[in-house]
Amino acid sequence: MRTQIAIIGAGPSGLLLGQLLHQAGIDNVVVERQTGDYVLGRIRAGVLEQVTMDLLARAGVDARAKAEGLPHHGIELLFQGARHRIDLHGLSGGKQVTVYGQTEVTRDLMEARTAAGLTTVYGAANVSLHDFDGSAPRVRYEKDGATHEIECDFIAGCDGYHGVSRASVPAQAIHLHEKVYPFGWLGVLADVPPVSDELIYCNTQRGFALCSMRSHTRSRYYVQVPLEERVENWSDEAFWNELRARLDPEARERLVTGPSLEKSIAPLRSFVAEPMRFGRLFLAGDAAHIVPPTGAKGLNLAAGDVGYLSEAFIRHYAERSTAALDRYSELCLRRVWKAERFSWWFTSLMHRFPAEGEFGQKIQEAELDYLVHSKAASTSLAENYVGLPMESF
């Protein structure tokens, strides 16, 4: 098989890249080791920046996100038993975020790719990347008892943190930065109405909690738990009781509980791989960086990478120039590190760090008090939360 761009990974970043390239007339093939049903079964976040919404529009897959997504103009911070609203819209010059589940983004992209008749290989085993340091890269995989090979101009590694793309890079060519946090998020998805119209981020002596949603009838809630905690130890009743204990009286009164549709514990880490280009192999999304979910940056950073990468490929084929491809890693990493900083800061501000004790809790509360009463500090939070603009090549 021959194509211009071989895309590894059929998550939202790989599928979005494929759709943007297709819109520009650039041939591409997506290779995914899991089944389509498995990919759609992943439960992920769903707060989309305007940059991400704009890219979905460019790809022609924003109709349902615009129709069913929930525009949010603010968030609430709960500390010392009281809630304080951050006016994202007013402080950021009229920007907003849209609550729309990552699973739904993936579904929209899958359906668009199928409708366009584009090639996606699901269930590809033993995927391997070859000769990306030369002029004729290849992707090899096994399926239905046979070995297949794709010849291509470039490879886009969109296959996540545990994927083959980054693992294929020689260790001496890549620099890894990582911070692991001493806690995780126990999350529950339930078909119950949200406790509030906007997200509530909670800093309490019992630990962090987040009240989020996927729609007007489906909610997503999280509580901070120790890193060694096991999801089997948490019944639905135990989760709801713990969440209730971390909310203010009004939210406790409005909380509607129900059976969990999904329950899991996600560890928190910050991770960046530098650079993001190796010859004709380009990393994008979780293959290159991970952020704590506190700042809602994971999918949005991946979309930003894809925005840069698609434009670089389009310019390459239109202008026969490598100038944009040569700047891809630099532009992405500048944006990535700013998002890493914000996600680290917001995580450090909202979570309980056992080793910091009562002094650490008081420092957090002082910073939160300053944050909600300082327009400059609130503006900084709002600008970062709605998403920083993308630079041009």
C-alpha positions, 0 to 999 in steps of 0.5 A: 500500500502507498500513501502520502501520510501514514497516521498511527493511532485512531484516537481523536488526534489521529482522526482529526489529522486525517480529516484535515489532510483529506480536506486539503486533498492529501492522501492518508491511511490510519493504522490502529492496534485496537478495534473501533469499538474499543477506541469509542469505549475510552472515557475521557474528558470533554472541555474543548477550547475555541481553537479545538472547535475551530479545527473541528469546523475546518475538518467539517465535523463540528455540526453535532458539537455546536448543536449538542455541546454546552457553551461555558462562560465561567467556572467556580472555585470552592475553598473554605466552604464557599464558591467563587465564580471566575468569569472566563468570558468577560476576563478573556475578551469574549472567549468560552469553552464548550463541554462536549465529550471526547468520545463524541468527538471521536465518534464524529470523526470516525463517521466522517472518515467512513463517509469519505471512504478513507482507509482505516486499519483497525486491529493492526498487530505488531505495528512497527516503523521503519526508515523514518530517518531516511527518505522512504519511511514504511509502516509494517503491521500484521492483520488476518494472519498476514504481514502488510506494509505501507510506504509513505512520505511521512509518519504521524505518531498519534498513538498515545503515551504507550504507543509504538511511535515514541518508542521507535525513536532511539533513546539518545535522540529524545529527551524525556521530562516527567513529574508524577503526582502522589495521588489520582482521580477516582472518577464516576460517570452517571446518568444524573443531572449536573449539580451546577451549570458550570464546573466546580473545582473544589479545594478541601481539607479532605482533598480535591473534587471536581463536578463536571458534566457531559450533557444536561443529563449525564455527569462526571465527578471526581475525587482525589485519592491516594496513588495506591488506592484501588477502584474495587474499594469504592462502592457507588455509595462510598463515592457519593458520600465522599463527594458530598463531604467535599461540597458546599451546602448548596451543592450537597443539596442539589447533588443527584446520585445514581448508579455509575456507568463507569468508574476508574482511577486515573493517575496524574502526571506531567510528561513532555518528550523533546523534540517532536520530530525525528526525520520523517516521523512527527509525534502529536498529542499524548505520544509527545506530552501528558498533562494532569487533567486539572486544566482540561488541556489534554485533548486541546493540546493534541488538537493544537499539535494536529493544527500545526502538523496539518498546516505544515504538511499542506504547505509542504505539498503546496509549496514544495518547502520544508520550512513549516515542517522544520518549525513544527516541533519548536512551535508545538513545544512552546505551546505545550510547555505553557499548558504544562505550566498552567496544568501543574500550577492549577493542580498544585493549587487545588489538590491536597498534598499530604507532605505539605501539611497544614502550612501547605493548605493555608498557603493554597487558601491564601493564593486562592483568596488572592486569585478570586479578588485580583482581576489580574490573577483571575484574568491570567487563569481565564486566559489560560483556561480558555486556551492560549492562541496558536502562533503562525508559521 
